[in-house]
Amino acid sequence: MLNIKDSRFTLLHTPTPLRRMMRLEGRIGRAPLYVKRDDHMEIGMGGNKLRSLEYWLGAALDEGADVVLVAGGPMSNQCRLTAAAASVAGLDCVVFHNANPHDESLRASFLNGLFGAEVRFLGNVSEQQRAVLVEEAADELRRQGRSPYIVGDAIIGALGYVQGALELHRQSRSLDAPIRHVVLPGSMGPTEAGFIFGNALQDNPFEIHLVSVEYGQADLAARIARIYCDLAAHTGLAAPEFDNLLVHYHMDHLGPGYGHPTEASEKAIVTLARTEGILLEHIYTAKTFAGFMDLVTSEAIPPDEPPCVIHTGGTASLFSQFHLFRALEREAGMPIAVGA
Ligand SMILES: Cc1ncc(COP(=O)(O)O)c(C=O)c1O
């Protein structure tokens, strides 16, 4: 058992499901293929950030906070899940978007208000400016006698996936052929660093593959290494040096960059919907599943070494992404019902 001293506010009933994707196996001609359904949680339509929020809200409650502040784009899963989780914890929530309040962003942010959060649109400011404005808003709340907590610390957030790696390992041990490879998105880092750290603490049962959806390889690796080292210092747990770990970085699905679909990612959305009834969204999970399918079809992951892809959620944002399907409709002539 792990001895993580940080407080945890329970939001999940773990373990999340670990499932075979039988129809995808038939389509690809290879079995078993596993998916860890971290999109399958009870609050706010689930997703990786809910694991982080158990620790963020644990810290907020420890500090006596009565309001949590969170920032992101209007489609941000972190904002939506913070708003949902704050309502469960009985905390107020203020969401900050670096966007203007036009029709599209108001629609994308709709669920935040539904969960009871106050939503503030900051206009087109950079992420750095946004962070300054959030700090200023926290100061203003303090002057009003409130106790704000700003959600997003990468190390605290990463603790959720240290636990996630342990959870998957426990599930994997009960399978006839335990999982050998785990594929997850490579992005800001807390999820990946936490999972890598949890894996390393268990003597690396999994080989880890990151499909980059945001940064170039050097940036992504540096971010993860930093969080990993900080996790070791923060928890005091004896983990091996990051540089001694084997992590595979896959850059070939980044395409034109963060949030821009590729032909393969659009196809992954359609394939998973039509084989497994699983919903993927464009920014994180579609590229990750496209990478996963590449790795198994090319046998870069050998046929006798069972793989698992982690579905990190984000499903709600799919309903603000109709326009992103148009390229696929045009280029491949696939019959996709688009709204708006
Ligand atoms: C659905 C989904 N998957 C993956 C990620 C990436 O997680 P991280 O920021 O921990 O790298 C995010 C981040 O917002 C997300 O919303």
The ligand as an SDF file (V2000), in Angstrom:
LIG
                    3D

 16 16  0  0  0  0  0  0  0  0999 V2000
   -9.6310   14.2630  -21.4500 C   0  0  0  0  0  0  0  0  0  0  0  0
   -8.2310   14.6300  -21.1020 C   0  0  0  0  0  0  0  0  0  0  0  0
   -7.2570   13.7530  -21.3220 N   0  0  0  0  0  0  0  0  0  0  0  0
   -5.9670   14.0450  -21.0640 C   0  0  0  0  0  0  0  0  0  0  0  0
   -5.5960   15.2670  -20.5430 C   0  0  0  0  0  0  0  0  0  0  0  0
   -4.1560   15.5520  -20.2700 C   0  0  0  0  0  0  0  0  0  0  0  0
   -3.8910   15.4610  -18.9160 O   0  0  0  0  0  0  0  0  0  0  0  0
   -2.6380   16.2010  -18.2840 P   0  0  0  0  0  0  0  0  0  0  0  0
   -2.9580   17.6600  -18.2680 O   0  0  0  0  0  0  0  0  0  0  0  0
   -2.5530   15.6250  -16.9270 O   0  0  0  0  0  0  0  0  0  0  0  0
   -1.4690   15.8790  -19.1360 O   0  0  0  0  0  0  0  0  0  0  0  0
   -6.5800   16.2250  -20.2830 C   0  0  0  0  0  0  0  0  0  0  0  0
   -6.2230   17.5550  -19.7700 C   0  0  0  0  0  0  0  0  0  0  0  0
   -7.0260   18.4460  -19.6670 O   0  0  0  0  0  0  0  0  0  0  0  0
   -7.9330   15.9010  -20.5570 C   0  0  0  0  0  0  0  0  0  0  0  0
   -8.9290   16.7720  -20.3150 O   0  0  0  0  0  0  0  0  0  0  0  0
  1  2  1  0
  2  3  1  0
  2 15  2  0
  3  4  2  0
  4  5  1  0
  5  6  1  0
  5 12  2  0
  6  7  1  0
  7  8  1  0
  8  9  2  0
  8 10  1  0
  8 11  1  0
 12 13  1  0
 12 15  1  0
 13 14  2  0
 15 16  1  0
M  END
$$$$
